[in-house]
Amino acid sequence: MKVLVILSHPNLESSIANKTIIENLKKANLEIALEVRHLESLYPDYIIDVKSEQNALLNADFIIFQHPFYWYSTPAILKKYLDEVLIWGFAFGVGGDKLKGKQFLQSITLGGSKESYTPLGYNRFRLKDFLKPMEQTVYHTQMIYNPPLYSYRNAYEPNILNSMSEVKENAVAHAEKIIAKIQDFTKGNKVKVEAFIHKWFTHFDKLDENGYFIQYLHKKVEFTFPGYGNMIGHGEFNKWYQSIIEKLEAPTKHEVKNLIIEERERNEFDIRFQVQFQAKEKESQKEINVVESENWKLIWDENSDRPLIEKYIVTV
Ligand SMILES: Cc1cc2nc3c(=O)[nH]c(=O)nc-3n(C[C@H](O)[C@H](O)[C@H](O)COP(=O)(O)O)c2cc1C
């Protein structure tokens, strides 16, 4: 897991906000690889080494653009970086899927106040309107767009605009937001997968409508249940589930034990566990009490923030 910060500031020496943000990021104990590439230091003549920049992007899981807002956009070299590094065959077009699935975050410091970015303020438009080109760039390059982080009132003009300590405090709070975002990401979706499995069985216990389950099943889900053999797809799941509803009294009881969730690839999970399954058959009033082994393959879809089960194997 690697975080890449593309920092653009033409005069970092005199920066307060961006310099403080980067210092705080570096000293936070993130327990992950963090690379900060300050474009203007790497390329004082503005001649960008495209291959090195593309390699840095390829190695990263989480890409952050950190910069001050300049003329409602990025500093010049960051725009040049977009034009030269995110090119056809790399970031879009034929073979251009190298950034697909990477997390992206734009993190901006602004001189203006919140009120200035309203229809009656001097900046006239909302900040999110100015940020649309970047949002679309991220979409077009198939990265995952995180809502941007920004902070207002960072311009410092002694005795005219803000105090040094205000801008610094602002920047420390801004860095904390970035750190929280990175930490959220490193925790990943494992916790959500676990919560989902428990929720799934709560609905199973109620013998809920089949629609509840179908929304989380891949269209071509492969599944096997004891006594039913191998089945594929929503139609066969519906048939199986109908037979279960007809056969069993609600509620049933599923107790999940020995849950092991392994993230094979980012957001692709192999899941193994046992279920103590207790139920009563409607007609015969026969009690069922078995321990079943389950093997699932599940994908966590970042865009919808929901799981999708691809394989669902149950054996006794
Ligand atoms: C060339 C230039 C253009 C700027 N354009 C904007 C702007 O469009 N909107 C805004 O809110 N602030 C603007 N500012 C203010 C900067 O965003 C602000 O000074 C900066 O975020 C402070 O960060 P720093 O201490 O790291 O330099 C501009 C500043 C400069 C120098």
The ligand as a MOL file (V3000), in Angstrom:
LIG
                    3D

  0  0  0     0  0            999 V3000
M  V30 BEGIN CTAB
M  V30 COUNTS 31 33 0 0 0
M  V30 BEGIN ATOM
M  V30 1 C -0.9820 33.2400 -8.5940 0
M  V30 2 C -1.9770 33.0660 -7.4960 0
M  V30 3 C -3.2830 32.8020 -7.7950 0
M  V30 4 C -4.2160 32.6030 -6.7980 0
M  V30 5 N -5.5160 32.2940 -7.1390 0
M  V30 6 C -6.4160 32.0410 -6.1820 0
M  V30 7 C -7.7410 31.6750 -6.5180 0
M  V30 8 O -8.1120 31.5800 -7.6890 0
M  V30 9 N -8.6100 31.4370 -5.5180 0
M  V30 10 C -8.2600 31.5040 -4.2000 0
M  V30 11 O -9.1010 31.2320 -3.3290 0
M  V30 12 N -6.9800 31.8310 -3.8390 0
M  V30 13 C -6.0740 32.1040 -4.7870 0
M  V30 14 N -4.7850 32.4100 -4.4340 0
M  V30 15 C -4.3820 32.3390 -3.0230 0
M  V30 16 C -3.6490 31.0470 -2.7090 0
M  V30 17 O -4.4430 29.9510 -2.9960 0
M  V30 18 C -3.1840 31.0140 -1.2540 0
M  V30 19 O -2.3250 32.0770 -1.0610 0
M  V30 20 C -2.5100 29.6970 -0.9330 0
M  V30 21 O -3.4560 28.6640 -0.9190 0
M  V30 22 C -1.7940 29.7370 0.3820 0
M  V30 23 O -1.0050 28.5890 0.4990 0
M  V30 24 P 0.5800 28.6360 0.7600 0
M  V30 25 O 0.7820 29.2690 2.1110 0
M  V30 26 O 1.0390 27.2210 0.7280 0
M  V30 27 O 1.1890 29.4590 -0.3360 0
M  V30 28 C -3.8320 32.6700 -5.4270 0
M  V30 29 C -2.5120 32.9620 -5.1270 0
M  V30 30 C -1.5870 33.1660 -6.1350 0
M  V30 31 C -0.1710 33.4940 -5.7710 0
M  V30 END ATOM
M  V30 BEGIN BOND
M  V30 1 1 1 2
M  V30 2 1 2 3
M  V30 3 2 2 30
M  V30 4 2 3 4
M  V30 5 1 4 5
M  V30 6 1 4 28
M  V30 7 2 5 6
M  V30 8 1 6 7
M  V30 9 1 6 13
M  V30 10 2 7 8
M  V30 11 1 7 9
M  V30 12 1 9 10
M  V30 13 2 10 11
M  V30 14 1 10 12
M  V30 15 2 12 13
M  V30 16 1 13 14
M  V30 17 1 14 15
M  V30 18 1 14 28
M  V30 19 1 15 16
M  V30 20 1 16 17
M  V30 21 1 16 18
M  V30 22 1 18 19
M  V30 23 1 18 20
M  V30 24 1 20 21
M  V30 25 1 20 22
M  V30 26 1 22 23
M  V30 27 1 23 24
M  V30 28 2 24 25
M  V30 29 1 24 26
M  V30 30 1 24 27
M  V30 31 2 28 29
M  V30 32 1 29 30
M  V30 33 1 30 31
M  V30 END BOND
M  V30 END CTAB
M  END
